[in-house]
Amino acid sequence: MINYIIQVLLFQISFVLVYDLLLSKETFFSKNRWYLLSTAIISFVLPLIKLPSVKKAVPLEYTIMLPEVVLSPQNVIEKSSWYQSINYLDVLFVVGSFVFLLVFLTKVFRITRLIKGSEVVIKKDYRLVLLNGSTNAFSFFNYIFIGKDIPEDRKEKVIKHELVHCSQGHTVDLLFFELLRVVMWFNPMIYVYQNRVSLVHEYISDAEVSKETEKFKYIDNLLSDVFQVENISFINQFYKHSLIKKRIVMMTKKQSKKIKQLKYLLLVPILGSMLFYSSCSENQLGRTNSTKQIQKLYFGKVEYEETKNETYLDLAMSFNNEPLGKEVTLKELDANEEAEFLKFKTNFSKNKKGAEEKGNFYFKIYELNERKVVTIHMKGNYSRNPTDTDDVPFSRIDKAPTFPGCDEGDKACFNESMKNFVEKEFDMSLGNSLGLSAGKKRIYAVFKVDKTGEIVDLQVRAPHPDLKLHVLKMFEKLPKMVPGEEAGEVVRVGYTLPITLNITG
């Protein structure tokens, strides 16, 4: 999401720069209006377009419900305080959008109140709202608001000016950007776009009215009119101090030559380069060099232990071909990661005395938890004819053990039922009452479902004896399972379940 927002912002900055440097001084007002509107929309669409010929082919992440049962966990079951699970950036985004939505609704309410509280004269193509004791002059859709205190000899030209706004739907443009402000209130370019479009609206209206009125007389009247200004961003106002000078300069400017319309063709290479940029792999765009962190040794997608070493890459061991995440190529590593990977690969291969060349293992790199993980895939053989003492890997079994209440062999339901069981039975207050240091504490429960469906060979590793005892007692409450089957025979199935506690101290 952050990458998408950054691309939108960069594209909008580029489009506005082109407009300010090349187009804003030309008298192609209608074309400039549509340029601003279309590029504002295109900047949101372009990052979503990925050209197959440009986008780097990346293997899809392959996900299974119970990925590591024999040597690694099924799922991490986190017990943490509610405030630790809150994404405060999301909260800030929602709160900001809510505030700007309230501001928008307040402006609409002000307009509605002005209509209901004022005299409205219905004309053929518009409605004239007469404001008591006011010199305001602005339009909103087909409503033209004009103060009764404006001299009668000036009202006619003001109405003509505002009628252009009404007939060309300028209010829709401003409302569009107003709604964008609600959704992307943190994007400064939305405000820049809205100001540029508002000025183009005035150029268009001035150009239309000056065709029927002597231009310099119109300018003199414009300079002599000092009206009040409503602070509402989505109305077209006749008089705005900051725009008067620019409007006069543009009215006195000679018409741009038609050949200068070729400037709009610059959009073609600009759009092409932006499309190329957005279609490239995200790993290649704006990627900074990695930093060293405490290295994790993974035993699956979830279970890991932290070492004392600070490295650029994490490590993992796998006895099957299941990927840990999105596969990463060597070209996608930065200089630090690549150097560390090549050094590790060389040293590991030397220690294994050519085992890689013999086909006993191979390396792959995945992206997991926002870090690159070097995975050593070990090639091993599993028996397809289990004996009474064989334990079958959960990921290879024909029919997995069934948790009571689940469909027969439903691994996903088994996984979810185990998670719900631990969340219900584990006493979280115990973790905070044992004087453990703050941070993540991991408990590993290794157990098997035997041929009768009973839980056997339960072993627990915990950072405190009381936690170990609690988990042992908790597992006594597990119901009897329906045993698993392999090749038509009932077999034992073993796996590891980690429980991660967040100790707040």
Secondary structure, DSSP 8 states (H G I E B T S, - for coil): -HHHHHHHHHHHHHHHHHIIIIITTSS-HHHHHHHHHHHHHHHHHGGG---TTTS---------SS--SSSSBS--EEE--GGGG--HHHHHHHHHHHHHHHHHHHHHHHHHHHHHTSEEEE-SS-EEEEETT---EEEETTEEEEETTS-HHHHHHHHHHHHHHHHTTHHHHHHHHHHHHHHSTT-HHHHHHHHHHHHHHHHHHHHHHHTTS-HHHHHHHHHH--------TTSEES--HHHHHHHHHHHTS----GGGGGGGGGHHHHHHHHHHHHHS-GGGSS------EEEEEESSSS-EEEEEEEESSEEEEESSS--SSEE--GGGS-HHHHHHHHHHHHHHHHHTTSTTTTTSEEEEEEEETTEEEEEEEE-----SS--TT-EE-TTT-SB--B-TTS-TT-HHHHHHHHHHHHHHH--HHHHHHTT--SEEEEEEEEEEE-TTS-EEEEEEE-SSHHHHHHHHHHHTT----B-EEETTEEEEEEEEEEEEEEE--
